[in-house]
Amino acid sequence: MRHLMSPLDFSVGELDQLLDLAQDIEKNPQKYAHACDGKKLATCFYEPSTRTRLSFEAAMLNLGGSVLGFSSADSSSAAKGESISDTIRVISCYADICAMRHPKEGAALVASQKSLIPVINAGDGGHQHPTQTLTDLMTIRSLKGRLGNITIGLCGDLKFGRTVHSLINALIRYENVKFVLISPEELRIPDYIREDVLVANHIEFEEVERLEDAMSQLDVLYMTRVQRERFFNEEDYIRLKDYYILTKDKMKLAKEDMLVLHPLPRVNEISVEVDDDPRAAYFKQAQYGVYVRMALILTLLNITV
Ligand code: NCD
């Protein structure tokens, strides 16, 4: 039985296969409409979510399966003090596969160790968010035609942003990917990514503070929200929350075919006037998230169509 905790749980070859499957699902959705008949997905969300939970649910429904679950810790037995290990043992009796989001780093891993069904990490604190990474990879591959030979700017909260941590881990495995890390001093990428992932693997990267200084060299700009819920005090959040705002004017500095991605939700970091720019791909990205989660469910349940 396989779980998904980190994008590195799949080899590059397996990732290619998964993305090929997602692409086939996009082209031929009818072919997969009954692939999961009779199967159930549990969504166990101890932290807020719109896209991740609903895209998992949509994915399972599109495959003909059904869904059950909870969308906040208050509405589960966690509020009574139940451990994750006990919760997953019980959920293993009710469902065939589980997507779990939790505010604590490593929570999904703990669950996977006691689970009788595949567990998917749908975000564990400030650590990892592998299914967002699958979504990001599918978006870049579909719209740019490649995953190697790109310069990607990651902008905003690189300290707490789990989507950024997972995406860096995944992208270093492709040829000639250069990272431009754009953040204020306080929100720089954690050392365990800079040293153990980037430096240790001899990956080309630079750290800059001004978005304007990075813009012209980028093939992809990945914007992120300042992660309010992970700050220790509100004052710091307020000081940093509008540090970056991508506007039409700043887009003039970018290549004509640069892609703007964002895992969403957006707060202020991308002005709504940018939404009509053909380079803005964040809503398409959300759509790709459904196909890639369909492909993931089929892969972890070992279902071939
Ligand atoms: C991201 C997350 O939960 O980490 N959202 C998502 O899953 N699309 C990004 C965020 O919340 O800022």
Residues whose N, C-alpha, C, O or C-beta is under 5 A from the ligand:
A	BS01	NCD	R51 T52 G123 H129 R162 T163 R225 P263 L264 P265
